[in-house]
Amino acid sequence: MAITNMIGPIEKMSVANQAIRGMYFAVVGNPQSLTVTIVSHVDKLRVTLGAEKGFIDGQKLKSCIEEAFQMILQSAACEIVRIK
C-alpha cells in the first residue's frame, strides 16, 4: 500500500488560456495492490484510489468513504455551532 499527499496550487491556473477546473495526482505502474493519492487544488481536496482488480469491493469502499465524509462534515458543523 502506498499513500501520498501533494500540496497543489492555491490560485487558479490555466494552460493555453484554458482554465484548469480540477487536478488529480496519481501514481501508475507501481507494484502496490492499493494506492491512495491526495492533492489539494484551489481549496478543493481530491482523493484518488487505485487498486488491482478484485482486491477491494468498490461499492463497499465507496459507501465507507461517503459515510466517513458525512461524519467529518457533521463534526465540522457541530464545531462551528459551538464556536458561535
N, C-alpha and C positions, 0 to 999 in steps of 0.2 A: 504494500500500500504506500502511496506517495501523497503528501499533502503540501501544497504550496500556497503562498499568499503574495500577490504582487500589487503594489500601490499604483494605480493608474493616474492619468491626468485629472486635475481638479477643474480645469477650464475646458470649454467646448473646443473641439478640434474640427478641422476639415482637411480633405485631400482633394486637390484639383477643384477647389471651390465647391465641393460637395460635403455637407455637414455629416459628421460621424455621429449616429444616434446611439450606438452602443458598441461595446468592445468586450470580447471574451478572450481568455488566455487558456490554452490547452497544450498539454504535452502529448505528442503522439509517438508511436513506435517504441514505447518504453515496455519493459518486461513485466511491469506490475499488473496484478489482477484487478486492482482498483486504483483509480487516480481521481483526486479531488483538487481542482484549482479554483482559486478565488481572486477576483480582481475588482477594484472599485473604479468607476468612471463617472465623473461629474456627480458625485454623491449617490451613485447607484451601485449596489453590490451585485456582482454577477458570480454565480457559482456554477462550475462545470464539473460534471461527473462523467467518468469513463470507466467501463468495466468490460471484462472479457465476457463473451456470450455465455449465458447460462450461469454466471457467477452470482448474480443478485436478481431477486424478484423485483422487477421495475415498478410494478403497481404498489407493492408494499413499501418500497423505498420512497416513492412519491408521496404516499399518504403519511408516512412518518415525518418527512420533511415539511409537508404542509402543516401538520399538527404542531411541530416544533416552532415554525414561524408564527403560527397563531398564538402559541404560548408566549413567545417573545413579545409579540405585538401587544397582547393583553397586559403583560408585565410592565411594558413601557408606558402604556396608557394609565395603569394604576399609579405608576411613579409620578407621572405628570399631574394627576389629580392630587396626590399627596403634597407636591411642591406648592400648588396653588393654595 
